[in-house]
């Protein structure tokens, strides 16, 4: 009916011609209707090309005039139905551009009138009438935010869309996503989603319908956290993205509109679920999107920024960046807060590009007037939005955050009270949804209440904080590290205020401390996670234990220290737990559990650096980097493992399977002698002596105990940084430390051991914490011996160390005593240690078989293979430490290094004893967590060796031969018949060090250096 779009000049000529004709015709002239319709079309065509408002106004005016004229019999001109339809079409365009509600009302009236006509007779497609009515109703809903109007319009739109489904996509000119315009700022009503689902089923190849459905599901997921909405949206978008690729059309490819929804999908997932898989899912989706768009695409900078933000968040969660302060606001703190808000300074002026004013809303906002503008804006949104809609969530979040930011410039209690009220309102609004905003709201509410508590000490504020803490730390959809930090604050505040929730707070914190490790898939990443929050990780178990001692529960204190220390070693030990009993009860379950444990151990002990994730190559079709793949695989295995553990614990006799060890089981660590536990906590420090047949013995400590221990460690560390070990300065510092240790620990312990009838020359074990992990407890002194001579603690008792009680218990589990002299593996990789050759020759002269790996034979692979075949091993080589990288601590062998991580990966169930005649083998690297005991000696113990001799610092090469000779002579003597050789090693080391000390009159650091770990 209409010709192709003419040029502007042609249209101008037509307008002039028809206008001149109309001027010359009488009002009732039979030709006038033709010229009126032609002029209306000409103005409409010129508006399409020029965009001038006066053109569309004139077109509508001429259409209205045409209605009142007799209609020509010539079918080339419009009939009355077509004229009405043309008017509504033009009114929709004007309403869309200028937001004129009167236009929308007349559109709806005209279209409803047309619905009642026999449109087929008039040549007007019903599908087009329905499509424009849908769009008009959508615009009407946007211009009239009243919830009743919106709901009515939405319901009519849904009905119309269902009617439209009988037509093909070709017949339907309406945007299938139009229904969402009604609820674009609100949670989509169920009928809209169902309508789109039906449309998607009937027209699966119409991507616009699929995109509209996906967006609707995403928005509802953001408000309700219904996981099936997310999954359905993800499937739809993945299908659309996969339907066309750059390879299909390399020159003209354009990403489908679904691409724009990928960032929202990823953002909403991560904001609702605080697990690591969420971040990896977002990273993967952004990478898929980047692969499918050109470098020039306008969306690319947004995607690049979002991807970088997610990777930064990943690094933060894994401990590679500093944590944020309590009240510092991140991009996730507000639900899609706009970066700019309209100014109220010219609220009565029309909005145009020339007079549109904005107020920045960001962390640097300091102008009071601007802040007041922001608060007014969000208050207006709160007043206008429906309480159950998505816009109310947005506005309540914005108001609360704006008020909070105002605290930096508005210093009065009334404003603080208003901030608290705003966050309380936000809390109530999102309480049922469980979204991430709930966590944010509670966290900020606690901070504000804490400020008011400090000012006025109101009991009701304290009680509200305790209730909020209890709620927020159990919010499963928030990230475990954040909940852990809050639980530590809860415990500290509750204890300071003597609140009855103190034990509950500590229990939550301790449980979350263990859960946070699951955020990182490898041991190295987990250690980074620990270092990031080292203050909390180091102090929490010690504080909880001191609280339990303070309340008369030393047994529970010992259980707590066991649960909260050496978390990384305990994780590996859990993967290696014995399933012999389980195999007898349920072989199939045992096999499945064993396979998952082995796979988890393989993943956890692998080395995938998190720091290189930004530029790493993707693996597989999922566009996931190696580290992300590790995260997803590990989390899947952990979930399966937890389910299996629940099944196992349901079996008769397995109710305690893999549960934290009870005090009754831990006390078996003292079966061969007392274990002395030093709990170093600022509130109160204690010395607990664990006995196998009675309650723990408690030694209280002086008020300055904590500070003096910190000072001892600091003095040693500072002195060695500035001076050599053999220097006078270091000798003086070490002498001070040994004397102070004896005053603080040695003397009261000796007195208590006497009371407990523990005779001198008995074996004892040290299980220190915090600063004491780096101090030589075995060499405290000097002291006066029973014969009046000067001596040290090692002259009275035979000391050993253990990182945990469980490690000591495990070191005594053996297939049976080996009373014959075992074959010994020795390794000497190079000639840079001249006295090491003599040391090896000493061992070769022993009355036992010796396998010597010398020089180029002592490669890492051959040494590891030899460890599997020998019960006894002796290393005579260099020991290497790397500051901040405990898993890179290593033995320097021929052609490479045998690292701590290499050792951890091996399971050596038949290994008995290792002598590590190398530097730093029992020394932790700078920056490592003290109670994790990440050093080579502990690694040897955890991989299977029952007893290990190590060194606390650098070792003098010349001491090796003498010490080795006396050590093996003592261990292989017949003084302790029936005692396994590895259990003789502690006494053998003590005896050898005494002889070394007396024969060579060594300086302190040379003989204090050697320590014994294990059975």
N, C-alpha and C positions, 0 to 999 in steps of 0.2 A: 504494500500500500504506500510505503514511503520510499523516496529515492535515497541513494547513498548520500552521506553527509557532504553538503556543498562547502565551498570555501567562504571565508568571511566576506570577501568582496561580492560574491554572488548573492549571499544572504542580504547584505546591505542593499543591493540592487532590488531584490525581491521586496524587502521592507518598504523601500521608497515607492516601488510600483504599486503595491497593494494599499499603502497609506494614501497615495494620490487618488487611486480609484475610489476608495471609501469616501474621500472628501467630495467627490463629484456625484456620489450616489445618494438617493433619498433613503431614509431609514428602512422603508419597507420594500425597497427595490429587490427583485428576486435574485439578483447577482450578489447582493451584499453578503449573505451567509458564506459564500465561497471565499470571498476576500477576507472575511473575519477569521475563518479557520486557517487559511493560508498564512495570514499575519501571525496568528498564535503559534503556528508551527515554526515560522521563521524566527520569531523571538526566542523560542525554545532552543532552536538549533544554534543561534548565536550565543545564547547563554552557555551551551555546552562547550563552545570554543573560547568564549571570552571570560566567563565566570562573573559577568557583571550582574549585580542584584537587580538593577532596573529592568534588565531583559526578562528575567524570570517573572518579575512582578507584572510586566506588560503582557507576557504570555498567558498568565493566569487570568488577567482582566479580559483579554480577548476571548478566552475559552468560556468564561462566564457569560459574556455577551452572546456567544454562539448558541448557548442553551436556549435563549429566548427568541431566536430566529427560527423561522420554518426551515426544516432540513431539506437540502436539495435531494432530488431523486437520483442524481448521479452517484453511483456507488463509489466513485473515487474519493468522495468526501465522507467524513465521519458521521455516524448516526448518533443519537442522544447518549446511548450507552458508551460508545467509544469516546464521545466528548467528556462524559463524567470520568471515564477511566483516565483520559489524558490529563484532566484537571488534578485527579488524585496523584497521578504519577509525578506531576510537576510540583504539587504541594509537598509530597514526600521529600523531593530534592531540596526544596526551600527549608522545610522543617529540619532536615538533617544538617543543613549548613548553618542555620541561624537559631536553632533551638526555639522556634516559635510555637508555643503550645496551642494557639488558636488554629494554626495550620493543621496540626496533628488531629485536633478534634474534628475539623471539617473533613479531613481525609478519612477518618474512621467512619464518619456518618455517610459519606459518599460511597465508600466501599461496602458498607453494610447494605446500603440501598441497592447497589449493583448485585450483591449476592442474591437478592430476591427476584432478579430479572431472568428471563430465559436467555442467558448469555450466548448460547450457541447460535440462536437466531440473529443476534446482534453482531456476531463475529468477534466477541471478546473472550479469550481463554479464561476459564474459571481458575486455572492454576495461577495465572498472573494476578488476578484479583485477590486470591487468597494470600499469595506471596507478599503483595504490597500491604495487605491488612496486617499480616504478621509483623512487617517492618514498622508500620505505623503504631501498632500496639507497643512494640519494643521501645520506640522513641517516646511514646506517651508515658511508659513506666519510668524511663530515665528522667523525664522532666517533672514527674510527680512522685516523689519518693515515699509518699504515704504507703504504709505496708498493706493496707486494704486494697488500694488501687493496684499496687504491684502484684499482689496475689491474684486479683481478678484478671488482670491483663495476662499474667503468666498462664493461668488456666485456659484462657481463650486461645492463646498462642499454641499451647500444647494441642488443643483440639483441632485447630487449623492445620498444624503440622501433620497430625495424623491423617487428616483429610487429604493433604498434599501428597502423601505417600502413594496414592493411587496413580499419580502422574510420574512420568519418567523424569530424569534429571534434565533432559533437554527442554521439557515443557516448563520446568520450574525455574524462575528467574531469581527467586529469593535465596539469600545466603542461608544455608542450612544451620549456620551457627547463630542466626538472629535470636532464637529464643533465649540464648544465654545473655544477651544484652539486658534482658529484664533483671537478671540476677547476677550480673557481673561483679557487683560489690557485695553480694550476699551469698549465703549458702544456697546452692541451687535446690529448688524443691524437688521432691521425689518424682513428680509427674513429668518434669522436664527431662530428667535423666532417662526415665522409662521411654519417653517419646523418642529421644535420640537413639536409644538402644534399638528400638523397633525400626527406626529409619536406617540405622547402620546394618541391621540384619537384612533389610530389603534391598539396600543399595550399598553393598560392601565396598564397591570400587569408587564411590564418591568420597574422596579424602576429606572434603570440607565437613561432611557429616561426622566422619570419624574424629576429626580434630575437635569439633565442637563437643562431642561426647567425652573425649579425653580431657579437655580443659574443665568440663563440668565435674568430672570425677576427681581431678586434681584439687579443685577448689574445695570440694566436699571433704576430701581426705585431709586437707589442711585444717579444717574446722573440727572434724570428728575422729581423725586417726583410724578410720576403718581400713585395715590393711588390704582388703579385697578391692577397694576403690583404686588404691595405688597400683596393685598388680594388674587390674584391668586396663588402666590408663597406660601403663608401661607396655603391655602387649600391643595395644593399638598403635602407639607411637613407634615402637620397634618395627611393626609390620609396614607402616607407611614409609619410614626411613629406608627400610630394606627393599621397598618396591622399586626404587630407582637409585642408581649409583652413578658416580662420575664416569665410570668405565662404560656405562650404557650409552652415554651421549657426551663425549668429552668436550665438545665445543660449546654446547648450549645448555648444559645441565644447570638447573637451579634447584636448591633444596626445597622440599615440600614445606608448607607452612608449619608442619608438625615440629620442624627444627626449633622454632621459637618457644615451644613448650618444654623442650628438654631441660633447659635451666630451671624452670619452675618445678618440674617433676623432681629433679635432683635436690633442689633446695628444700622442698617440702618433705621429702623423705628424710633428709639429714636433720631437719629441724624437729621431726617427730620421733625419730629413733636415734638414740645416742650411741649405737654400736659401731664398731669399725667397718662393718660391711656397708653401712650407709655411706660413709665417705668414699669407699672404693666404688660403690655403685655410681655415685655422682661423678667421680673421676672417669670411670669407664664411659658413661653417657656423654660427657663433654668431649672425650676423645673421639668417640664415634661421630659426633656432630662435626668436629673440626675436620675429620677425614672427608666429610661429605659437603663441605662448603669451600668456596674459593678464598684465597688470601685477601681478595678485595671485598668480600661480602661484608656489609655493614654490621652484621651480627658478630663477626669474628672477634673484635676487641672485647666485647662483653663476655664471650665464651672464654677467651684467653685469660681474662681477669678472674672469672669464676673458677676456672681450672687451677690457676695459681693460688687462689684463696683456699681451695679445698686441699691442695697439696701442702700449703702452709699449716692448715688445721691438722692434717695428718702428722706433720712433723711435730707440732705442738703436743698432740696427744701422745706421741712416742717419746717426748722428752727432749727434743732437740732445740727448742726455743724456750725462752723465759715465760712463765705464767703471767697472766694479767692480774692487775690489782682488783680488789673486791668490787669497787664501784666503777671501774673502768668499763665503758660500754663498747661492746663489739657489734659487728653488723648483725649478729644473730640475736642481739638483745631485744630487738623490736621487730614486730611482725610486719615486715615490708614497710618500714617507716619511709615516707618520701624524703628526698634530700632537700626539697623546698616546699614551703607552704604558702598559701595566699596571704598577703598582708591585709590587715583590717584598716590600714591608714586611709584607704580610698574605697571603702566597702560600698559606697553608693555610686561609684563611677562604673561605667560599662567596661567590661574586660576586653581590652585590645592589646596587640603587641606593644603599642606605644605606652600604655599606662599600667600594664600588668606588673605588679610589685610582688616580690617574694622575700621570704625570710629564710635564711639558711638554718637547717636543723642538724647540727653535728656536735661532736665532742668539744669543739672549741667555742661553742656559743657562749658568749659572756655578756652581751648587751641585754640589759634588763627589759628594754622596750621590745626588742625582738622576741625575747623569751615569753613575755606576756602575750605577744601576738600568737606565738605558737600554742600557748595554753588556751587562748580564746578559740583558736581554730579547732583544736581537738575537743574542747567542750561543746562546740557547736555540732561536731560530728556525733558525739555521744548522745546529744539531745535528739538528733534527727534520725538516728539509726535504730533499727529494731533490736531488742536485747539478745535475740537468739541468732542474729545474722553475723556474717563475716565482717561487715563494716563496723559492727560494735566492738569486735575483737581488735580490729585495727585502731579504732579511735581510742578505746580504753588503754591500749598499749602506748599509743602516742601521748596521751594525756599524762599517764604515770611517768613515762620517761622524761617528758618535757618538764614536769614538776620537779623530778629528781635532779635534772641538770640545773634547774633554777636554784638549788641549794647552794651552788657555788657562788651565786651573786646575791641571793636573797637570804640574809641571815636572821631569821626569826623563828620562834617556836611554832607560830601559827602556820607558817609555810611547811615546816616539817610535819606538823599534824595533817596538813592537806595531802602531802606526799604519801603518808602512811595510809590515809583513807583511799587515795587513788589506787594504790597497790592492793589494798584489801578488796576493792571493787573488782579489779582485774583478776585477782585470785578467785573470787566467787564466780566470775564469768567463765573462767576456763577450767574450773575444778573438775567438772565431770568429763571433759574431753580428754584430759590427760596429755595434752600437747606439750611441746617443749616450752611454750610460753608460761605454763604453770610453774615450771622450774625457775624461769627467769623472774617471774612475779614474786615467788616466795623468797628467792635469794635477795632481791632488792628490798623486800619488805622486812626481812630479818636485819639487813644492814641499817635500815632507817630506825627500826625499833631498838637496835643496839645503841645507836647514837642517842636516842631519847632516854634509854636506860642509864647511860653514863651521866646524862644531865640531871635526871630526876629520880633515878633508882626506884622506878615504879614496879611493884610486884606483878601487876597485871601485864606489863610489857615483857617481863622475864618469862612468865607463864606462856604467853602467846608465842614467844620465840622458841621455847622448848617444844611446843606443839607443832610449830612450823618446821623446825629441824627434823622432828620425827617423820613428818610427811615428805619433806624434800629429799631426804637421803634414801628413801625407798622408791623414788620416782624412777621406774625402770626405763623410761624412754629418754632419760638424760644420761650423759656420759658418766661412766664410773669414776674417772679421775676427778671430775667436778664434784660429784657426790661425796667422794672420799675426803676432799679438802673441807667441805662443809661439815661432814661428820666429825672430823678432828676438832673443828671449832666448837661444835656442839659439845663434845666431850670435855673440852677445856673449860668452856663457860659453865657447864653443869657442875663440874668438880669445884671450880672456884666459888660457885654460889651454893655448894652443898645441896644440889638439887637431886631429888630421888631418881631422875632419869640418867644419872651418871653411868651406871653399869650398862644400861641399854645403849647409850651413846657410844661407849667404848666398844661394845660388841659389834655394833653396826660399822664402826670405823675399821675394826680389825678385819671383818669380813670383806669390806670394800677394798681394803688394802691388797688383799689377795686377788680380788676380781680385777683390779686395775691392770695387773700384769697381762691379762688376756687381751688387752688392747693392742699389744705388740706381739708379733708372731715369732720372733727369734730371741734368743738369750741376750744378744747384744742390744737389740731394741728395748727389751724389757729392762735391762740395766740402765739405759738412757732414761726410760720412764721413771725409774727409781731415783736417779740423780736429779731429775727436774724438780721433784718434790721431796728432796732428800731430808729436809727438816721434818716433814710430817712422817715419812717412812722410818727415819731413824728414831724419832722420839716416841711415836705412838705406842709400840709394844712396851717400851720401858716405862712410860707414864701409866699405862693401864696396869702393868705389874706392880708398880709402886702403890697405886691406888688399892689394889687387892691386898698387898701386904699391910697397908695402912688400915684396912678394914678386917684384919685378922685372917686372911685367906692366902697363906703362902703357897699352898698346893696349887690353887688356881693361878697364882702368879707365875709359877714354873710352867704351867700349861700355856699361859699367854706368851711367855718369852719363846717357847718352842714354836708356837704358831706364827709369831711375828718376825722371826729371824731366818736368815739363809733361805729366803723365799725361792731363789733361783735353783739352788741345790735341791730343795725339797720338791720343786716341780719335776726335776729330772728323776729324782728318786721315786716319785709317784708313778711316772711312766714305766719304771722298772720294777714295780711292785710284784711280788711273787703271786702267781695264779695257780700254784700246785693244788691247794685245797679246792679252788674253784673248778679245776679240771676234773676232779673226782666227783664234784656235785653236779656240774653241768658242762660237759666238754665243749658243746657247740658255743655256749655263751663265753666260755673261757677263750676259745680260739678267736672269736670276733673281738673280744676285749683286748686280747694280746696284739692282734693286728693293728687295731686303732692306736694303741699305746706306742707301738714301734713306728708307725707313720707320724704320729705327733712328735715323738722324740726326734725323728729325722728332720722334720720341718723346724722344730724349735732350735736345734743345734746347727742348722744350716746358717750360711752367712750371706744375707741379702741386705746390702746397705740401704737404709731408708733415706739417707741424705742425697742419693743420686736419682731420686724418683722423677724429677722434673723432665729430664732429657732421656730417660731410659727407653729402650725399645719396647714396644708392646709385644705381648706373646699371645699367639692364637687369635681366633676370630673375635674374641671378646674385647680386644683393644685394652687389655689390662697389663700393666707392667709387672715385672717379677715380684716386686714387693707386695703389690696389691693382690696378686694371685696367692701369695703366701698367706695374706690376711684372710682371704675368703676360704681357702682350704683349711687353715687352722681353725677358724671359727666353726666351720661345718663339722670338723672332726671333734672339736670340743663339745659341741651340742650333742652329737651322737654318743660321745663318751659319758656325758652326764646322764643321759637316758639309760645307758647300760649300767652305770653305777647304781642308779635307783633300782633297776631290776635285780642286780646282785644283792643289794642290801635287803631286798624283800625275801631272799632265800633264807631258810632256817640256818641259824648260826653265823650269818654274814651281816648282821645288823650294824656292826661297827666297821665294815669294810671301807677303807680309805677315809675314815673320819679322823679328825684331829686326835692325836694320841692322848689318852687320859693320864692323870698323874700316876695311877697304879702301874701303867705300862712304862712310863718314863722313869720311874724309880729304879727299874732294872739296870739303868745306866750305871748305878752305883754298886752293882753286884761285886765288883772287884776292888772297890775303894770309893771313898766319898768324891762327889763332884761339887766343886765350889763355883757357884754362880754369882757373878758380881753384876748387880743391876745399877747402872749409872744414870740416874734421873735427877733433874734439877729440883723437883719438889721434895723427893726423898730418895736417897740411895741406900741400898742394903746389900749385905753379903748373905747368901743362902747356901747352906751346906746340905746337899741332897744325900740322904742315906737310904740304903735298900730295905731297911727293916723298921724304920720309925719316921716320925714327922720330920720335915726339914728343920734344920737348926738355923735360927735367925741371928745375925750379928748386925746391930744397928751401927750407923756410922755418924761421925761428927758433922756439924752443920757445914763445914767448909770442904767436905769430902768431894763434892761434885767439882767445885772450882779448882781445887788442887790437882785433881786428875786431868782436867783440861789443860792446866798450866804445865804439867809434866809432859804431856804429849806435844804441846806447842813448843816447849823448850827443846825437846829432842829434834823435832822437825826443823825448826829454825836454825839450830846449830849445825845440822848436817848439810843444810843448804849453803852455809857460808864456810864450812870447814871440812877437812877430810876426817874420815873415821878415826885415824890414828892420831889426830891432833889433840893438843892439850885441852883445847876448848871443848871438844866432844867428850873427852874423858871426864872432864869436870861436870858436864851436863849429865852424862850417864850415871856418874856417881851420885849426883843429886837425886836423880829419878829413882835409883835403886834404894836409896836411903828413905826417901819420901814414901815409896811403895811399901817398904817394911813398916813404917809408922802407921800408914793408913790401912794396910791390908794384912801384911805378913804377921805382925805381932798379934792382932786380935784373932787371926785365923789359927795361929799356933796355939794360943790359949784355948780356943774353942775345941780344937782337935784333941788337946790333952783332956778336956772335960769329957769328950766323947770316947775316950780310951782308944784313940787312934795312935798307935805307937809310931815313933820316929822310924824312918826308913820304909814306911809304908808308901804305896802308890796313891797318888791323888790326881784328880783331873781338874783343869781350869776350864770354865765355860764363861769367858768374859763378854762384856757388851761395850759398845761405844768406844770411848777413848782407851779403855783397858785392852782392847783387841790389839793395840800396837805397842803395849808395854810389856817388858820382860818380867812377868810375875814369878817365874821359876827361879830367878836370880836375885830376889830381894835381899837386901842387907846393906852393910854387914850386921851380923848378930853374933851373940856369944853362944857357942855350942856347949853341950853338957859337960865336955871335958875342959871347958874354959878357953878353948882356942877360938880364934876369929873365923867365922865362916859365913855362908849364905844359905838362903832357904833350901837350895838344892842339896846342901849337905845334910839337911834334916829329913826331907821328903823327896820322893821321886816323882817329878811333875810331868804330866802330859797335858796336851790341849785338845779340845774338841770344839768344832764350830757350833754343834747342837747336840742335844742328848740323843736324838735319833741317829745321828751319824755315828756316835759311839756304840750304840746298841747294834747297829748294822755291822760295825767292824768286828763284832764278836761272833757273828753268824758265820759258821764255817761248815764245810762238809766233813770235817773231822781233823783232829790235830795231826800235824806232820812233825814227827819227832826226829826223823833222820835229817841230816844236813841237806838243805835243798840246793839245787844248782842255782848259780847266780849269773845274771846277765849284767855285764859291765859295758859302758859306752864312753869312749874317749875320742871325740871327733877331730881334734886338731892338736898341733904342737905348740900353741900359744900359751899353754899352761904346763911348764916344764915339770913341776912337781906332781902333776896328775899322773904321769907315767909311773912314778914310784908308787903312787896310791894304787894303781891298777895291779902293779906287781905284788903289793902286799896282799891283795885279794886272791891273786893267782896262786900264792903260796899256801892258801888255806886248804884244809883237808876236805875239799868238796869240788864238784865239777863247776867250772867257770866258762861261760861263753863270752868271749871278749870281742866286741865290735870296735876296732881301732881305726882311727883316721878315716879314710874314704869308705870304710865299711859301715861307719856309724851314721847312716842316712836316716832321715825321719821315718821312711817307710820300713826299713829293716829294724829300726829300734822298736817301732810299734808292733811289728810282727813278733819280735823277740819278747816283748812284754806279755804277749798272749801265751807264750810257751814256758815262762819262768815264774816261779813264785817269788823269788828275790831279784831285785834289780838295784844297780848302783850307777848313778850318773856322775861323771867327773868332767864337767864342761862349764861353759859360760851360761849364766842365767840372765835373761833380758827382761826389763820392765819398760812399758810405754805409758807415760802419764795419761790418765783419762781413758785408757783402753785396756782394761784388765784381762780381756779374753785374748789379747795379743802378747801377754806374758809368755815367755818361751824359753826352751832349752836351745842353745845355739849348737846345731849338729852339722854334719858335713853336707854341704849342698842345700841347706835350708834350715828352717826352724820347726821345732815341735811345739806348737802353741798350747795354751791352756784349753782352748776350744777343741783342738785335735784330741787332747786327752779325754775331755768330757764325753766326746762322741763314742768312746770305746767302753765296753763293759768287760771287766776282767774279774770274773767271779772266783778264779783260783789264785789271784795275786795275794801275797801275804805282806811283803815288806819292800819298801823302797828307801834307799839312802840317796838324798839329793845333795851331792857335794858340789853345789853351784851357788852363785850369788842370788840373793833376793827371792829364794823359792818359797818362803813363808811371809813375804812382805807384800802388802797391798799397794797398788799404784795410787798416785795422787789423784784425788777426786773420786775414788771408789767408795762405796758404802761399807763402813766398817763391819757391820753385823752380817754382811753377805759373805765374808771370808773368801773373796775371789783372788786366790793365789794358787801357785802351782802345787803346794803341799796339800791343800784342801782338795784340789782337783784330783790328785792321785788317790786320796782317801775315798772320794765319792765315786771314782770309776772302779773301785774294788779293793785297793790296797788297804789292809787292816791296820798297818802301822807305817808311819812315814817320818823320816828325819829331814828337817828343812833348816833354812837359815833366815834370820830376821832382817839381814842386810847383806852388804858385800862380804865375801869370805876371802880370807888370806890363803893364797895357793899353798903356802908352805905348811899350813896346818892340816891339810888333807891327809898326807901319809901317816902322821902320828895318830891323829884321831881315828882314822880307819883301822889301823893296827890294833889299838886298844879296844875299839868298839867290837870288832868281830871276835877278838879273843874272849871278851866278856860274854858276848851273846852265845858263842858256841862252846862255852865252858860247861862243866857238869854241875854247876852250883844249883840249878833249878830243874831237877829231873821231873819229867812229866809235863812241864810247861812248854807250850808251843814257842818256837823261836821268835815269832813276831811279837809275842807278849813279853819276851825278855828284852826287847829292843830299847824300851824306855830306861831300864836300869843300866843296860849296856852303854847307852849314850851318856847317862849321868856319870857312870864310872870313868868313861873315856875322857869326858870333859874335865873331870877332877884331875886325872893324870896329866892331861895336856896343860892344865892350868898350873899345876905344881912343877912339872918338869921344865917348862919354858918360861915360867913367871910372866904369863901373858898379860897385856893390858886388858882392861875390862871388856871392851867391845869384841875381842877375839874369841873369848870363851862363852860370853853371854849369848852370842849369836845363834848357837845351835838349840833347836827346839824339837820336841817329839809330839806327834799328833797320832791319835787313834788308840787302839787297844793296848 
